[in-house]
Amino acid sequence: MVVRGDVLVVHDEPDICWVLEKVLQGERCRSMTATTARQALEVVVKFGPPFRMALIGGKLPDIGGLASLVRGSTLRWPLC
């Protein structure tokens, strides 16, 4: 179940997703992961926009990276 306060982790390397999940668990954050930009968009469409933060790899091969992911979304994502 996804609740407000969750973090979406998007990275094409599953090991990095795993590490970030463990770090977030240590901070008592719940997270969901995706290994492609398209999968991340499917998660957002399926669960809506409850995520407070998204950690997104800068070079996702399937969509061309962060800029394309954000540009292709109707959501407003803060960029840090």
PDB file of N, CA, C and O in Angstrom:
ATOM      1  N   MET A   1       0.841  -1.184   0.000  1.00  0.00           N
ATOM      2  CA  MET A   1       0.000   0.000   0.000  1.00  0.00           C
ATOM      3  C   MET A   1       0.882   1.241   0.000  1.00  0.00           C
ATOM      4  O   MET A   1       1.894   1.288   0.699  1.00  0.00           O
ATOM      5  N   VAL A   2       0.504   2.232  -0.773  1.00  0.00           N
ATOM      6  CA  VAL A   2       1.250   3.476  -0.843  1.00  0.00           C
ATOM      7  C   VAL A   2       0.551   4.517   0.020  1.00  0.00           C
ATOM      8  O   VAL A   2      -0.660   4.709  -0.086  1.00  0.00           O
ATOM      9  N   VAL A   3       1.298   5.172   0.855  1.00  0.00           N
ATOM     10  CA  VAL A   3       0.745   6.226   1.698  1.00  0.00           C
ATOM     11  C   VAL A   3       1.530   7.503   1.473  1.00  0.00           C
ATOM     12  O   VAL A   3       2.666   7.467   0.999  1.00  0.00           O
ATOM     13  N   ARG A   4       0.925   8.631   1.812  1.00  0.00           N
ATOM     14  CA  ARG A   4       1.635   9.910   1.663  1.00  0.00           C
ATOM     15  C   ARG A   4       2.943   9.861   2.438  1.00  0.00           C
ATOM     16  O   ARG A   4       3.014   9.290   3.526  1.00  0.00           O
ATOM     17  N   GLY A   5       3.948  10.454   1.877  1.00  0.00           N
ATOM     18  CA  GLY A   5       5.250  10.427   2.507  1.00  0.00           C
ATOM     19  C   GLY A   5       6.183   9.432   1.853  1.00  0.00           C
ATOM     20  O   GLY A   5       7.375   9.401   2.160  1.00  0.00           O
ATOM     21  N   ASP A   6       5.653   8.615   0.951  1.00  0.00           N
ATOM     22  CA  ASP A   6       6.485   7.636   0.272  1.00  0.00           C
ATOM     23  C   ASP A   6       7.447   8.310  -0.704  1.00  0.00           C
ATOM     24  O   ASP A   6       7.235   9.438  -1.150  1.00  0.00           O
ATOM     25  N   VAL A   7       8.503   7.580  -1.011  1.00  0.00           N
ATOM     26  CA  VAL A   7       9.534   8.051  -1.932  1.00  0.00           C
ATOM     27  C   VAL A   7       9.574   7.088  -3.117  1.00  0.00           C
ATOM     28  O   VAL A   7       9.577   5.871  -2.935  1.00  0.00           O
ATOM     29  N   LEU A   8       9.604   7.632  -4.314  1.00  0.00           N
ATOM     30  CA  LEU A   8       9.750   6.826  -5.513  1.00  0.00           C
ATOM     31  C   LEU A   8      11.218   6.833  -5.910  1.00  0.00           C
ATOM     32  O   LEU A   8      11.797   7.896  -6.136  1.00  0.00           O
ATOM     33  N   VAL A   9      11.824   5.651  -5.996  1.00  0.00           N
ATOM     34  CA  VAL A   9      13.227   5.497  -6.384  1.00  0.00           C
ATOM     35  C   VAL A   9      13.255   4.928  -7.802  1.00  0.00           C
ATOM     36  O   VAL A   9      12.683   3.871  -8.068  1.00  0.00           O
ATOM     37  N   VAL A  10      13.931   5.646  -8.712  1.00  0.00           N
ATOM     38  CA  VAL A  10      14.009   5.197 -10.106  1.00  0.00           C
ATOM     39  C   VAL A  10      15.479   5.155 -10.512  1.00  0.00           C
ATOM     40  O   VAL A  10      16.147   6.186 -10.589  1.00  0.00           O
ATOM     41  N   HIS A  11      15.961   3.962 -10.765  1.00  0.00           N
ATOM     42  CA  HIS A  11      17.348   3.811 -11.224  1.00  0.00           C
ATOM     43  C   HIS A  11      17.448   2.524 -12.019  1.00  0.00           C
ATOM     44  O   HIS A  11      16.804   1.528 -11.688  1.00  0.00           O
ATOM     45  N   ASP A  12      18.262   2.546 -13.075  1.00  0.00           N
ATOM     46  CA  ASP A  12      18.360   1.365 -13.938  1.00  0.00           C
ATOM     47  C   ASP A  12      19.236   0.263 -13.353  1.00  0.00           C
ATOM     48  O   ASP A  12      19.312  -0.822 -13.929  1.00  0.00           O
ATOM     49  N   GLU A  13      19.897   0.509 -12.229  1.00  0.00           N
ATOM     50  CA  GLU A  13      20.693  -0.518 -11.565  1.00  0.00           C
ATOM     51  C   GLU A  13      19.953  -0.989 -10.308  1.00  0.00           C
ATOM     52  O   GLU A  13      19.844  -0.238  -9.339  1.00  0.00           O
ATOM     53  N   PRO A  14      19.444  -2.227 -10.318  1.00  0.00           N
ATOM     54  CA  PRO A  14      18.676  -2.734  -9.171  1.00  0.00           C
ATOM     55  C   PRO A  14      19.429  -2.657  -7.847  1.00  0.00           C
ATOM     56  O   PRO A  14      18.805  -2.449  -6.806  1.00  0.00           O
ATOM     57  N   ASP A  15      20.749  -2.820  -7.855  1.00  0.00           N
ATOM     58  CA  ASP A  15      21.518  -2.746  -6.609  1.00  0.00           C
ATOM     59  C   ASP A  15      21.432  -1.355  -5.982  1.00  0.00           C
ATOM     60  O   ASP A  15      21.375  -1.224  -4.759  1.00  0.00           O
ATOM     61  N   ILE A  16      21.422  -0.336  -6.806  1.00  0.00           N
ATOM     62  CA  ILE A  16      21.310   1.030  -6.283  1.00  0.00           C
ATOM     63  C   ILE A  16      19.913   1.244  -5.707  1.00  0.00           C
ATOM     64  O   ILE A  16      19.765   1.873  -4.659  1.00  0.00           O
ATOM     65  N   CYS A  17      18.900   0.731  -6.376  1.00  0.00           N
ATOM     66  CA  CYS A  17      17.542   0.808  -5.828  1.00  0.00           C
ATOM     67  C   CYS A  17      17.479   0.139  -4.458  1.00  0.00           C
ATOM     68  O   CYS A  17      16.877   0.673  -3.527  1.00  0.00           O
ATOM     69  N   TRP A  18      18.105  -1.037  -4.338  1.00  0.00           N
ATOM     70  CA  TRP A  18      18.093  -1.783  -3.083  1.00  0.00           C
ATOM     71  C   TRP A  18      18.757  -0.977  -1.964  1.00  0.00           C
ATOM     72  O   TRP A  18      18.220  -0.879  -0.860  1.00  0.00           O
ATOM     73  N   VAL A  19      19.922  -0.404  -2.255  1.00  0.00           N
ATOM     74  CA  VAL A  19      20.636   0.381  -1.242  1.00  0.00           C
ATOM     75  C   VAL A  19      19.804   1.581  -0.810  1.00  0.00           C
ATOM     76  O   VAL A  19      19.683   1.858   0.383  1.00  0.00           O
ATOM     77  N   LEU A  20      19.233   2.290  -1.770  1.00  0.00           N
ATOM     78  CA  LEU A  20      18.420   3.458  -1.421  1.00  0.00           C
ATOM     79  C   LEU A  20      17.191   3.055  -0.610  1.00  0.00           C
ATOM     80  O   LEU A  20      16.796   3.775   0.307  1.00  0.00           O
ATOM     81  N   GLU A  21      16.589   1.926  -0.930  1.00  0.00           N
ATOM     82  CA  GLU A  21      15.468   1.435  -0.128  1.00  0.00           C
ATOM     83  C   GLU A  21      15.882   1.192   1.318  1.00  0.00           C
ATOM     84  O   GLU A  21      15.156   1.556   2.243  1.00  0.00           O
ATOM     85  N   LYS A  22      17.052   0.576   1.516  1.00  0.00           N
ATOM     86  CA  LYS A  22      17.536   0.291   2.869  1.00  0.00           C
ATOM     87  C   LYS A  22      17.818   1.583   3.635  1.00  0.00           C
ATOM     88  O   LYS A  22      17.489   1.691   4.816  1.00  0.00           O
ATOM     89  N   VAL A  23      18.416   2.547   2.975  1.00  0.00           N
ATOM     90  CA  VAL A  23      18.682   3.846   3.618  1.00  0.00           C
ATOM     91  C   VAL A  23      17.368   4.509   4.014  1.00  0.00           C
ATOM     92  O   VAL A  23      17.238   5.025   5.124  1.00  0.00           O
ATOM     93  N   LEU A  24      16.403   4.495   3.114  1.00  0.00           N
ATOM     94  CA  LEU A  24      15.111   5.115   3.400  1.00  0.00           C
ATOM     95  C   LEU A  24      14.374   4.385   4.526  1.00  0.00           C
ATOM     96  O   LEU A  24      13.720   5.023   5.352  1.00  0.00           O
ATOM     97  N   GLN A  25      14.475   3.060   4.563  1.00  0.00           N
ATOM     98  CA  GLN A  25      13.863   2.305   5.659  1.00  0.00           C
ATOM     99  C   GLN A  25      14.471   2.717   6.994  1.00  0.00           C
ATOM    100  O   GLN A  25      13.766   2.823   7.998  1.00  0.00           O
ATOM    101  N   GLY A  26      15.781   2.950   7.003  1.00  0.00           N
ATOM    102  CA  GLY A  26      16.458   3.397   8.218  1.00  0.00           C
ATOM    103  C   GLY A  26      15.966   4.754   8.697  1.00  0.00           C
ATOM    104  O   GLY A  26      16.057   5.084   9.879  1.00  0.00           O
ATOM    105  N   GLU A  27      15.444   5.530   7.758  1.00  0.00           N
ATOM    106  CA  GLU A  27      14.878   6.843   8.089  1.00  0.00           C
ATOM    107  C   GLU A  27      13.366   6.774   8.282  1.00  0.00           C
ATOM    108  O   GLU A  27      12.690   7.798   8.392  1.00  0.00           O
ATOM    109  N   ARG A  28      12.853   5.550   8.321  1.00  0.00           N
ATOM    110  CA  ARG A  28      11.418   5.287   8.494  1.00  0.00           C
ATOM    111  C   ARG A  28      10.573   5.853   7.352  1.00  0.00           C
ATOM    112  O   ARG A  28       9.453   6.318   7.562  1.00  0.00           O
ATOM    113  N   CYS A  29      11.126   5.805   6.157  1.00  0.00           N
ATOM    114  CA  CYS A  29      10.387   6.196   4.959  1.00  0.00           C
ATOM    115  C   CYS A  29       9.998   4.935   4.202  1.00  0.00           C
ATOM    116  O   CYS A  29      10.754   3.965   4.168  1.00  0.00           O
ATOM    117  N   ARG A  30       8.849   4.953   3.614  1.00  0.00           N
ATOM    118  CA  ARG A  30       8.442   3.856   2.748  1.00  0.00           C
ATOM    119  C   ARG A  30       8.789   4.247   1.324  1.00  0.00           C
ATOM    120  O   ARG A  30       8.671   5.413   0.947  1.00  0.00           O
ATOM    121  N   SER A  31       9.218   3.271   0.530  1.00  0.00           N
ATOM    122  CA  SER A  31       9.609   3.581  -0.840  1.00  0.00           C
ATOM    123  C   SER A  31       9.078   2.542  -1.808  1.00  0.00           C
ATOM    124  O   SER A  31       8.774   1.408  -1.437  1.00  0.00           O
ATOM    125  N   MET A  32       8.977   2.959  -3.046  1.00  0.00           N
ATOM    126  CA  MET A  32       8.687   2.068  -4.150  1.00  0.00           C
ATOM    127  C   MET A  32       9.802   2.282  -5.156  1.00  0.00           C
ATOM    128  O   MET A  32      10.353   3.379  -5.257  1.00  0.00           O
ATOM    129  N   THR A  33      10.136   1.236  -5.901  1.00  0.00           N
ATOM    130  CA  THR A  33      11.216   1.362  -6.862  1.00  0.00           C
ATOM    131  C   THR A  33      10.744   1.009  -8.273  1.00  0.00           C
ATOM    132  O   THR A  33       9.783   0.267  -8.477  1.00  0.00           O
ATOM    133  N   ALA A  34      11.464   1.573  -9.223  1.00  0.00           N
ATOM    134  CA  ALA A  34      11.272   1.262 -10.636  1.00  0.00           C
ATOM    135  C   ALA A  34      12.658   1.266 -11.261  1.00  0.00           C
ATOM    136  O   ALA A  34      13.516   2.065 -10.886  1.00  0.00           O
ATOM    137  N   THR A  35      12.871   0.370 -12.214  1.00  0.00           N
ATOM    138  CA  THR A  35      14.191   0.299 -12.849  1.00  0.00           C
ATOM    139  C   THR A  35      14.217   0.916 -14.241  1.00  0.00           C
ATOM    140  O   THR A  35      15.261   0.941 -14.894  1.00  0.00           O
ATOM    141  N   THR A  36      13.082   1.410 -14.691  1.00  0.00           N
ATOM    142  CA  THR A  36      13.033   2.148 -15.953  1.00  0.00           C
ATOM    143  C   THR A  36      12.130   3.360 -15.774  1.00  0.00           C
ATOM    144  O   THR A  36      11.290   3.404 -14.874  1.00  0.00           O
ATOM    145  N   ALA A  37      12.318   4.328 -16.639  1.00  0.00           N
ATOM    146  CA  ALA A  37      11.474   5.516 -16.590  1.00  0.00           C
ATOM    147  C   ALA A  37      10.028   5.159 -16.916  1.00  0.00           C
ATOM    148  O   ALA A  37       9.100   5.678 -16.296  1.00  0.00           O
ATOM    149  N   ARG A  38       9.844   4.289 -17.873  1.00  0.00           N
ATOM    150  CA  ARG A  38       8.477   3.886 -18.230  1.00  0.00           C
ATOM    151  C   ARG A  38       7.782   3.183 -17.062  1.00  0.00           C
ATOM    152  O   ARG A  38       6.599   3.410 -16.807  1.00  0.00           O
ATOM    153  N   GLN A  39       8.521   2.339 -16.364  1.00  0.00           N
ATOM    154  CA  GLN A  39       7.962   1.658 -15.198  1.00  0.00           C
ATOM    155  C   GLN A  39       7.596   2.690 -14.124  1.00  0.00           C
ATOM    156  O   GLN A  39       6.564   2.556 -13.467  1.00  0.00           O
ATOM    157  N   ALA A  40       8.423   3.701 -13.946  1.00  0.00           N
ATOM    158  CA  ALA A  40       8.134   4.757 -12.963  1.00  0.00           C
ATOM    159  C   ALA A  40       6.844   5.489 -13.314  1.00  0.00           C
ATOM    160  O   ALA A  40       6.020   5.761 -12.441  1.00  0.00           O
ATOM    161  N   LEU A  41       6.675   5.805 -14.586  1.00  0.00           N
ATOM    162  CA  LEU A  41       5.447   6.475 -15.011  1.00  0.00           C
ATOM    163  C   LEU A  41       4.231   5.583 -14.777  1.00  0.00           C
ATOM    164  O   LEU A  41       3.170   6.078 -14.398  1.00  0.00           O
ATOM    165  N   GLU A  42       4.371   4.283 -14.996  1.00  0.00           N
ATOM    166  CA  GLU A  42       3.274   3.353 -14.729  1.00  0.00           C
ATOM    167  C   GLU A  42       2.922   3.334 -13.248  1.00  0.00           C
ATOM    168  O   GLU A  42       1.745   3.286 -12.893  1.00  0.00           O
ATOM    169  N   VAL A  43       3.932   3.373 -12.380  1.00  0.00           N
ATOM    170  CA  VAL A  43       3.693   3.409 -10.931  1.00  0.00           C
ATOM    171  C   VAL A  43       2.925   4.683 -10.568  1.00  0.00           C
ATOM    172  O   VAL A  43       1.969   4.635  -9.795  1.00  0.00           O
ATOM    173  N   VAL A  44       3.343   5.810 -11.123  1.00  0.00           N
ATOM    174  CA  VAL A  44       2.680   7.087 -10.818  1.00  0.00           C
ATOM    175  C   VAL A  44       1.237   7.064 -11.317  1.00  0.00           C
ATOM    176  O   VAL A  44       0.336   7.524 -10.616  1.00  0.00           O
ATOM    177  N   VAL A  45       1.011   6.536 -12.515  1.00  0.00           N
ATOM    178  CA  VAL A  45      -0.347   6.461 -13.049  1.00  0.00           C
ATOM    179  C   VAL A  45      -1.203   5.526 -12.197  1.00  0.00           C
ATOM    180  O   VAL A  45      -2.353   5.842 -11.893  1.00  0.00           O
ATOM    181  N   LYS A  46      -0.650   4.386 -11.815  1.00  0.00           N
ATOM    182  CA  LYS A  46      -1.411   3.400 -11.043  1.00  0.00           C
ATOM    183  C   LYS A  46      -1.751   3.878  -9.635  1.00  0.00           C
ATOM    184  O   LYS A  46      -2.874   3.688  -9.168  1.00  0.00           O
ATOM    185  N   PHE A  47      -0.784   4.498  -8.958  1.00  0.00           N
ATOM    186  CA  PHE A  47      -0.972   4.874  -7.559  1.00  0.00           C
ATOM    187  C   PHE A  47      -1.282   6.344  -7.357  1.00  0.00           C
ATOM    188  O   PHE A  47      -1.521   6.773  -6.228  1.00  0.00           O
ATOM    189  N   GLY A  48      -1.284   7.135  -8.439  1.00  0.00           N
ATOM    190  CA  GLY A  48      -1.517   8.568  -8.299  1.00  0.00           C
ATOM    191  C   GLY A  48      -0.257   9.252  -7.829  1.00  0.00           C
ATOM    192  O   GLY A  48       0.790   8.615  -7.720  1.00  0.00           O
ATOM    193  N   PRO A  49      -0.340  10.532  -7.549  1.00  0.00           N
ATOM    194  CA  PRO A  49       0.856  11.281  -7.140  1.00  0.00           C
ATOM    195  C   PRO A  49       0.994  11.472  -5.629  1.00  0.00           C
ATOM    196  O   PRO A  49       1.058  12.613  -5.172  1.00  0.00           O
ATOM    197  N   PRO A  50       1.044  10.392  -4.834  1.00  0.00           N
ATOM    198  CA  PRO A  50       1.190  10.609  -3.396  1.00  0.00           C
ATOM    199  C   PRO A  50       2.640  10.780  -2.955  1.00  0.00           C
ATOM    200  O   PRO A  50       2.901  11.063  -1.786  1.00  0.00           O
ATOM    201  N   PHE A  51       3.580  10.611  -3.871  1.00  0.00           N
ATOM    202  CA  PHE A  51       4.985  10.623  -3.487  1.00  0.00           C
ATOM    203  C   PHE A  51       5.433  12.037  -3.104  1.00  0.00           C
ATOM    204  O   PHE A  51       5.159  13.004  -3.814  1.00  0.00           O
ATOM    205  N   ARG A  52       6.117  12.132  -1.984  1.00  0.00           N
ATOM    206  CA  ARG A  52       6.648  13.424  -1.559  1.00  0.00           C
ATOM    207  C   ARG A  52       7.972  13.726  -2.231  1.00  0.00           C
ATOM    208  O   ARG A  52       8.372  14.884  -2.351  1.00  0.00           O
ATOM    209  N   MET A  53       8.650  12.671  -2.669  1.00  0.00           N
ATOM    210  CA  MET A  53       9.958  12.862  -3.276  1.00  0.00           C
ATOM    211  C   MET A  53      10.210  11.725  -4.252  1.00  0.00           C
ATOM    212  O   MET A  53       9.742  10.602  -4.061  1.00  0.00           O
ATOM    213  N   ALA A  54      10.960  12.038  -5.300  1.00  0.00           N
ATOM    214  CA  ALA A  54      11.396  11.006  -6.238  1.00  0.00           C
ATOM    215  C   ALA A  54      12.906  11.121  -6.389  1.00  0.00           C
ATOM    216  O   ALA A  54      13.433  12.201  -6.659  1.00  0.00           O
ATOM    217  N   LEU A  55      13.590  10.009  -6.214  1.00  0.00           N
ATOM    218  CA  LEU A  55      15.030   9.936  -6.459  1.00  0.00           C
ATOM    219  C   LEU A  55      15.189   9.263  -7.812  1.00  0.00           C
ATOM    220  O   LEU A  55      14.894   8.077  -7.960  1.00  0.00           O
ATOM    221  N   ILE A  56      15.656  10.017  -8.797  1.00  0.00           N
ATOM    222  CA  ILE A  56      15.657   9.541 -10.179  1.00  0.00           C
ATOM    223  C   ILE A  56      17.067   9.580 -10.735  1.00  0.00           C
ATOM    224  O   ILE A  56      17.740  10.609 -10.676  1.00  0.00           O
ATOM    225  N   GLY A  57      17.515   8.444 -11.281  1.00  0.00           N
ATOM    226  CA  GLY A  57      18.804   8.393 -11.951  1.00  0.00           C
ATOM    227  C   GLY A  57      18.816   9.350 -13.134  1.00  0.00           C
ATOM    228  O   GLY A  57      17.811   9.481 -13.833  1.00  0.00           O
ATOM    229  N   GLY A  58      19.920  10.007 -13.362  1.00  0.00           N
ATOM    230  CA  GLY A  58      20.007  11.034 -14.395  1.00  0.00           C
ATOM    231  C   GLY A  58      20.115  10.512 -15.808  1.00  0.00           C
ATOM    232  O   GLY A  58      19.903  11.269 -16.755  1.00  0.00           O
ATOM    233  N   LYS A  59      20.441   9.235 -15.985  1.00  0.00           N
ATOM    234  CA  LYS A  59      20.615   8.687 -17.336  1.00  0.00           C
ATOM    235  C   LYS A  59      19.841   7.389 -17.479  1.00  0.00           C
ATOM    236  O   LYS A  59      20.428   6.309 -17.553  1.00  0.00           O
ATOM    237  N   LEU A  60      18.549   7.499 -17.515  1.00  0.00           N
ATOM    238  CA  LEU A  60      17.720   6.315 -17.702  1.00  0.00           C
ATOM    239  C   LEU A  60      17.659   6.012 -19.194  1.00  0.00           C
ATOM    240  O   LEU A  60      17.243   6.860 -19.984  1.00  0.00           O
ATOM    241  N   PRO A  61      18.064   4.822 -19.580  1.00  0.00           N
ATOM    242  CA  PRO A  61      18.236   4.523 -21.007  1.00  0.00           C
ATOM    243  C   PRO A  61      16.951   4.443 -21.816  1.00  0.00           C
ATOM    244  O   PRO A  61      16.974   4.693 -23.021  1.00  0.00           O
ATOM    245  N   ASP A  62      15.842   4.105 -21.194  1.00  0.00           N
ATOM    246  CA  ASP A  62      14.646   3.861 -21.994  1.00  0.00           C
ATOM    247  C   ASP A  62      13.892   5.114 -22.423  1.00  0.00           C
ATOM    248  O   ASP A  62      13.125   5.070 -23.385  1.00  0.00           O
ATOM    249  N   ILE A  63      14.094   6.214 -21.735  1.00  0.00           N
ATOM    250  CA  ILE A  63      13.402   7.444 -22.129  1.00  0.00           C
ATOM    251  C   ILE A  63      14.402   8.555 -22.420  1.00  0.00           C
ATOM    252  O   ILE A  63      14.018   9.591 -22.963  1.00  0.00           O
ATOM    253  N   GLY A  64      15.642   8.374 -22.082  1.00  0.00           N
ATOM    254  CA  GLY A  64      16.620   9.406 -22.364  1.00  0.00           C
ATOM    255  C   GLY A  64      16.955  10.268 -21.161  1.00  0.00           C
ATOM    256  O   GLY A  64      17.514  11.354 -21.310  1.00  0.00           O
ATOM    257  N   GLY A  65      16.620   9.798 -19.982  1.00  0.00           N
ATOM    258  CA  GLY A  65      17.063  10.480 -18.777  1.00  0.00           C
ATOM    259  C   GLY A  65      15.997  11.288 -18.080  1.00  0.00           C
ATOM    260  O   GLY A  65      14.823  11.279 -18.448  1.00  0.00           O
ATOM    261  N   LEU A  66      16.445  11.978 -17.072  1.00  0.00           N
ATOM    262  CA  LEU A  66      15.574  12.734 -16.176  1.00  0.00           C
ATOM    263  C   LEU A  66      14.747  13.774 -16.901  1.00  0.00           C
ATOM    264  O   LEU A  66      13.549  13.892 -16.645  1.00  0.00           O
ATOM    265  N   ALA A  67      15.351  14.529 -17.796  1.00  0.00           N
ATOM    266  CA  ALA A  67      14.629  15.603 -18.475  1.00  0.00           C
ATOM    267  C   ALA A  67      13.432  15.057 -19.240  1.00  0.00           C
ATOM    268  O   ALA A  67      12.354  15.649 -19.206  1.00  0.00           O
ATOM    269  N   SER A  68      13.611  13.939 -19.926  1.00  0.00           N
ATOM    270  CA  SER A  68      12.518  13.353 -20.690  1.00  0.00           C
ATOM    271  C   SER A  68      11.433  12.808 -19.775  1.00  0.00           C
ATOM    272  O   SER A  68      10.249  12.930 -20.087  1.00  0.00           O
ATOM    273  N   LEU A  69      11.811  12.212 -18.655  1.00  0.00           N
ATOM    274  CA  LEU A  69      10.837  11.675 -17.713  1.00  0.00           C
ATOM    275  C   LEU A  69       9.963  12.797 -17.174  1.00  0.00           C
ATOM    276  O   LEU A  69       8.740  12.669 -17.140  1.00  0.00           O
ATOM    277  N   VAL A  70      10.577  13.889 -16.756  1.00  0.00           N
ATOM    278  CA  VAL A  70       9.831  15.001 -16.191  1.00  0.00           C
ATOM    279  C   VAL A  70       8.997  15.678 -17.273  1.00  0.00           C
ATOM    280  O   VAL A  70       7.837  16.016 -17.037  1.00  0.00           O
ATOM    281  N   ARG A  71       9.566  15.878 -18.439  1.00  0.00           N
ATOM    282  CA  ARG A  71       8.867  16.534 -19.532  1.00  0.00           C
ATOM    283  C   ARG A  71       7.654  15.711 -19.971  1.00  0.00           C
ATOM    284  O   ARG A  71       6.635  16.279 -20.364  1.00  0.00           O
ATOM    285  N   GLY A  72       7.753  14.376 -19.907  1.00  0.00           N
ATOM    286  CA  GLY A  72       6.665  13.514 -20.330  1.00  0.00           C
ATOM    287  C   GLY A  72       5.571  13.342 -19.293  1.00  0.00           C
ATOM    288  O   GLY A  72       4.562  12.691 -19.565  1.00  0.00           O
ATOM    289  N   SER A  73       5.749  13.908 -18.119  1.00  0.00           N
ATOM    290  CA  SER A  73       4.803  13.738 -17.037  1.00  0.00           C
ATOM    291  C   SER A  73       3.940  14.978 -16.889  1.00  0.00           C
ATOM    292  O   SER A  73       4.395  16.093 -17.142  1.00  0.00           O
ATOM    293  N   THR A  74       2.694  14.783 -16.480  1.00  0.00           N
ATOM    294  CA  THR A  74       1.820  15.918 -16.202  1.00  0.00           C
ATOM    295  C   THR A  74       1.995  16.393 -14.767  1.00  0.00           C
ATOM    296  O   THR A  74       1.424  17.410 -14.373  1.00  0.00           O
ATOM    297  N   LEU A  75       2.785  15.660 -13.982  1.00  0.00           N
ATOM    298  CA  LEU A  75       3.038  16.050 -12.595  1.00  0.00           C
ATOM    299  C   LEU A  75       4.087  17.138 -12.532  1.00  0.00           C
ATOM    300  O   LEU A  75       4.914  17.272 -13.433  1.00  0.00           O
ATOM    301  N   ARG A  76       4.047  17.900 -11.480  1.00  0.00           N
ATOM    302  CA  ARG A  76       5.059  18.927 -11.265  1.00  0.00           C
ATOM    303  C   ARG A  76       6.072  18.390 -10.271  1.00  0.00           C
ATOM    304  O   ARG A  76       5.779  18.277  -9.081  1.00  0.00           O
ATOM    305  N   TRP A  77       7.271  18.057 -10.758  1.00  0.00           N
ATOM    306  CA  TRP A  77       8.336  17.483  -9.926  1.00  0.00           C
ATOM    307  C   TRP A  77       9.353  18.561  -9.610  1.00  0.00           C
ATOM    308  O   TRP A  77       9.861  19.210 -10.524  1.00  0.00           O
ATOM    309  N   PRO A  78       9.664  18.771  -8.338  1.00  0.00           N
ATOM    310  CA  PRO A  78      10.768  19.688  -8.026  1.00  0.00           C
ATOM    311  C   PRO A  78      12.099  19.045  -8.413  1.00  0.00           C
ATOM    312  O   PRO A  78      12.314  17.855  -8.184  1.00  0.00           O
ATOM    313  N   LEU A  79      12.972  19.831  -8.990  1.00  0.00           N
ATOM    314  CA  LEU A  79      14.291  19.332  -9.371  1.00  0.00           C
ATOM    315  C   LEU A  79      15.325  19.861  -8.397  1.00  0.00           C
ATOM    316  O   LEU A  79      15.411  21.066  -8.166  1.00  0.00           O
ATOM    317  N   CYS A  80      16.108  18.961  -7.829  1.00  0.00           N
ATOM    318  CA  CYS A  80      17.153  19.366  -6.871  1.00  0.00           C
ATOM    319  C   CYS A  80      18.506  19.008  -7.431  1.00  0.00           C
ATOM    320  O   CYS A  80      19.526  19.260  -6.789  1.00  0.00           O
TER     321      CYS A  80
END
